[in-house]
Amino acid sequence: MDYKDYYNILGVSRDASQDEIKKKYRKMAAKFHPDKNPNNKKAEAKFKEIGEAYEVLKDPEKRKLYDQVGHDWKNYQQAGANPNDFNWSQYGDGQRVNVNFEEMFAGGQQSGGSPFSSFFETIFGGGQGNGGSYGRGGQQGYTRSRAQQRGRDTEAEIQISLDDVVSGVEKQLQINGEKVKVKIPAGIEDGKRLKLRGHGQASPLGGPKGDLYLKVKINIPEGFERKGRDIVQTLPLDLYTALLGGELKVQTLEGKVKLNIPPETPNGKVFRLAGRGLPEFKKSSARGNYFIKAEIQLPENLTEKEKELFKELAKQRN
């Protein structure tokens, strides 16, 4: 196995910032992506190589280890690192590594096996270069069975609407060619992660698959705001109804409601619908409140007649 210069692969300097590395990776990944280069083995190999380099350099701890080991990786492979240099144990089974599978290795798994080179796995896990055994000099070695090595955990994003948060939703996803149903509980928070056991990356050595973590992204429509379990909806209110009062039908997240607007309603007036907000996560009986905030809209494109009437009204008020 040859030493791989990940900085050279991405075309960045060794002191490049994380932002520079990310931008360069995205540019190169877009250029060599299998979808843009169908049946091009060289482009596919380059895409995997770019992904491998980015997997290391995007992670400060992996980058630190790579910078320490670098071309001297064979000595680390045979004798083990100095215990004071780096914490090798964090690369053992069960350590979750966040990898955006769709972004980094889409198409990279089509030929089967691990997307990483033997050089990568020797340093960061996989052990193809030394039988799966890592040591720290004379200290107790860290050994694991190839057959039992888990695949890596992966992470992806799933988007839902604010309506879905009210009652929960079931989504059907396509994961590695398999249809998987995912139940998203009502009241879930934005950024919450859901774990799908056994739907992560396959083990390169025939062990169990890793897990897939779905990060929930809630799309908040314009005119709505979430405050914990409360919902604030902005209601455009015409000037005449605000002044004279009336009854309006308002479309909320759970259907239409009748709202009585009292005469001379001021701008910013808030109407409260008790117990009609979002449910508490995994406790649908406890719900927040639903607030409707009036936002008075001034009339536009007035006719000459309307202008005269407003002038007359102004005189009457004075």
Steps between C-alpha positions, in 0.01 A plus 500: 500500500624849412477811713205715392543875510143612572591866474639444152193297399270792588746758368526698825793607717576325828392811692172539309197600706203266545293730280760487221509120520122478487471730198772315312343162574158609376647636179697183426222264609260673263751463216570128550157387626394168338172654385697743284746234387298185430705184437822691558711287733774763532251765607340257747840417651585870523165571665569235767849636554366854544237375745764311700721808522211719609384246760837547672570870451150622593533343848746690724589187703553280195698776334718531809569127500572502127742791539676316783521164327516603133771330299621323817183291517686168461685554828169574672353190343777277633594656833198710596485868585636660814217494756540875551464579132144401421201317636472202268214343695248751363526322165370172648162333451199707592667835429255698289648684208274752327522439128255646251467184292300664222748785467826311530455150367194507275596259229817410685348181635373370170792266455465365854752487784649783697524847341828557688850396402709255702719793603199678651373191684844417636514837677134569579342156529443184299842348551545356152868574521573322827236240568280731700741539792628833628741545790665766715858368531528283809156592628195282471406486132166589354370202302174428331365226278460580134177303484345708778601846378197729460447713197524873553203705615369754253287813522241649267237776516125449476266795447147525639241776512372682807165325441678165547619610845140541617393137460817314405568348161621181337751536216612235254866526405717324245819392679756304300227367274277400793168666587494595867210653693596759760255619766566857614326575833282808550664794674851420377754783519697635206844336486390191694666179377325170450699176501434228244689198624677296235442741212844659495810405304570133436799348675796448264576177685157341508395621845169669588402825333535829680207721592340784308423824685228714346521868592154660491466831318164675555388733225322800656268673248502875462276673751553233768734482796564217743575583862545170680152345502331827403421612146474865395322563171491845341157596364482771233203717603344762276462851638120504480449179700752622754306828542143370481541143625367184343535123476781330312571139405867431564686201356713351778724193503200288598229648281291816498382684811258792540657806653297791633681827436382774738464859371812717517738204519855639527789381287683211668194383695546134601215249518562185707363156419568304817631144468523505122878528472754222451501188715784418733745252348370146556219639719223610265254580780706801614472778243607860478293796382426643158533876461368704210663841465315769301705690246297786356537550125455853368301534175703562186432656160228730633262652250438875496161440658655298783761769559226761530313283750813455712559877491144555615550244776817679608308829522230332710763356736663841543 
